[in-house]
Amino acid sequence: MSASRLRFAGQAALVTGGSGGIGAATARRLATEGAAVTLMGRNAKHLDELATEIRANGGRALTHVGDVTKLADTEAAVASTVSEFGRLDLLITCAGGGRDRLIQRMTEEDWDTVIDAHLKGTFFAAKAAQAVMVERGFGRMVFLSSGAIRGSRGQLNYSAAKAGVIAMARTLAIELGPSHVTVNAVVPGFIDTAMTRAVAERIKTPWEDLAKTMADRTSVGRIGTPDDVAGVIAFLCSDDAAFVTGQAIWIRGGP
């Protein structure tokens, strides 16, 4: 890619949940456009493989094994990013997971695990990152929400958490705006990821059948890919989106 297209040259990004799916696609996209990227997650093998791929393609990547539900881990990831790259400009929170059950079977542990991964994890990442961004007077945060906020059978915990992520983005946009830190959320529809494939397994439907059903519900006639989401995240991190904050951008192939 030519230097004129390197929108994030000289910048550094931290991507939580950076070892697979949307997180990995976002890390690749930002690295391709010049950002140095810290990949945070719990699977060291997957993180190392992606970091190796990014470096092989001429990018810079750092891995940090940690749990986003522990503030000390996230603070350490931010500190490692600043130590290695000298700065932190972009935060993208993709870490999470699901424990899908109807309310009759959902346990307190199911609830706490999902709420902590998405809400507490996003809060801790934002808290750690803002300390650096506010001091520098610049930053971009993008949180990953989900179309499940409209209601999704068997996903009470996940739907509630992802709705909360949008409220967090809107509130932080107000709080951090004076420091030139923008905060937005993206709301993917049905995206081909390990999580959505697990849904097909849970409801005992062949993946191909579920994917076709969901594709038929879109205007563009297909389901989404992690790269579709990564492209919108990259826009929200760029100077082109400097006047966009507190928004929830839907990525679902239709209105």
CORDANOR-V455975 format. One record per pair of residues at least 24 apart in sequence whose ideal C-beta (glycine too) atoms are under 7 Angstrom apart, sorted by sequence separation. I is the first residue (numbers start at 1). J is the second residue. D is the distance in whole Angstrom. If there is no record, write none. Layout:
# CORDANOR-V455975
i j d
I J D
I J D
This chain:
# CORDANOR-V455975
i j d
11 35 5
12 36 5
13 37 5
14 38 5
15 39 6
16 40 5
17 41 6
19 43 5
36 60 4
37 61 5
38 62 5
39 63 5
40 64 5
190 214 4
8 33 5
9 34 4
13 38 7
15 40 7
42 67 6
96 121 7
143 168 7
7 33 5
8 34 5
14 40 6
20 46 6
24 50 5
28 54 7
38 64 6
40 66 6
95 121 5
143 169 5
6 33 6
7 34 7
8 35 4
19 46 4
27 54 7
32 59 7
68 95 4
224 251 6
5 33 7
6 34 3
19 47 5
31 59 4
93 121 7
18 47 7
93 122 5
224 253 6
31 61 6
1 32 6
19 50 6
141 172 7
192 223 6
222 253 7
1 33 7
93 125 5
191 223 7
192 224 7
190 223 5
191 224 4
192 225 6
193 226 6
220 253 4
91 125 6
190 224 6
191 225 7
218 252 7
219 253 6
220 254 7
91 126 7
189 224 6
191 226 6
218 253 3
219 254 4
188 224 6
218 254 5
219 255 7
40 77 5
91 129 4
149 187 7
191 229 6
38 77 6
141 181 7
145 185 5
147 187 6
88 129 6
145 186 7
146 187 7
147 188 6
188 229 5
38 80 6
115 157 6
119 161 5
134 176 7
137 179 6
138 180 5
139 181 4
140 182 5
141 183 4
142 184 5
143 185 5
144 186 6
145 187 5
146 188 6
147 189 5
38 81 4
114 157 4
118 161 4
122 165 6
137 180 5
138 181 7
186 229 6
88 132 5
114 158 5
118 162 6
142 186 6
88 133 7
119 164 5
123 168 7
134 179 4
111 157 5
115 161 5
119 165 7
122 168 6
126 172 6
130 176 6
133 179 7
186 232 6
69 116 5
110 157 6
114 161 6
118 165 6
134 181 7
186 233 6
69 117 6
133 181 5
36 85 4
68 117 7
89 138 7
74 124 4
78 128 4
82 132 6
89 139 6
90 140 5
91 141 5
92 142 5
93 143 5
94 144 5
106 156 6
69 120 5
74 125 5
78 129 6
89 140 7
93 144 6
106 157 7
130 181 7
16 68 5
69 121 6
102 154 5
184 236 5
68 121 3
71 124 5
75 128 5
101 154 6
103 156 6
41 95 7
74 128 5
78 132 6
100 154 5
35 90 7
100 155 5
68 124 6
68 125 6
98 155 7
99 157 7
182 241 7
30 90 7
98 158 5
184 244 6
184 245 6
187 248 5
182 244 7
183 245 6
184 246 7
187 249 7
189 251 6
14 77 6
182 245 4
183 246 7
184 247 5
185 248 5
186 249 5
187 250 5
188 251 5
189 252 3
14 78 6
187 251 7
188 252 7
189 253 6
184 249 7
186 251 6
26 92 5
14 81 5
26 94 7
177 245 6
12 81 6
23 94 3
22 94 5
173 245 4
174 246 7
12 85 4
173 246 3
14 88 6
12 87 5
12 88 5
13 89 7
18 94 7
170 246 5
12 89 6
13 90 4
14 91 5
15 92 5
16 93 5
17 94 4
169 246 7
11 89 4
16 94 6
17 95 3
11 90 6
13 92 7
15 94 6
16 95 4
17 96 6
169 248 7
166 248 5
142 233 5
142 236 5
142 237 6
140 236 7
98 195 6
140 237 4
100 202 6
145 248 6
16 121 7
147 252 6
16 125 5
14 129 7
22 144 6
92 233 6
90 237 5
22 191 7
22 193 7
21 193 4
21 194 6
20 194 7
25 226 4
29 230 4
33 234 7
25 227 5
29 231 7
22 226 5
25 229 7
26 230 4
30 234 6
21 226 6
25 230 4
29 234 5
22 229 5
26 233 5
30 237 7
22 230 7
8 237 7
7 238 5
